[in-house]
Amino acid sequence: MVFYKDLLLYFDYKIIDESEEHIGASNGTTDFWVIQTAKPHPDRKFHRKAIGINHIAFRVYAKEDVDKFTNEFLKIRKVKPLYNSPKYFPEYREGYYAVFFEDPDRIKIEVVYVPSEKNK
């Protein structure tokens, strides 16, 4: 739970409920809940290609915010970025700049800047 508590606090979510088994957070418009796997199921490992979540993305306001997150959050925790990121991903959209990484259970997370038409 520590990983997600730190991650959500980084993005200015407020912790609204927590225990040893779960954490709930909100930014005022979106709630985010992480709950520990139930005791009968810990042997089932996550795989993003299976049914369920593929990945989680946090959108930021500037390309520099992606780099700042990489330096302030990932590097400090020795979390290795995926796909040689952060970098531009023009195959997704012009100006798409992101860092991808995995949480401790290998769920893929993305921090991304996507310029809007008014930012071009």
HELIX and SHEET records of a PDB file:
HELIX    1   1 VAL A    2  TYR A   10  1                                   9    
HELIX    2   2 LYS A   63  PHE A   69  1                                   7    
HELIX    3   3 THR A   70  LEU A   74  3                                   5    
HELIX    4   4 GLU A  117  ASN A  119  5                                   3    
SHEET    1   A 3 LYS A  14  GLU A  18  0                                        
SHEET    2   A 3 HIS A  22  SER A  26 -1                                        
SHEET    3   A 3 ASP A  31  ILE A  35 -1                                        
SHEET    1   B 4 HIS A  55  ARG A  59  0                                        
SHEET    2   B 4 LYS A 108  TYR A 113  1                                        
SHEET    3   B 4 TYR A  97  GLU A 102 -1                                        
SHEET    4   B 4 LEU A  82  TYR A  88 -1                                        
END                                                                             
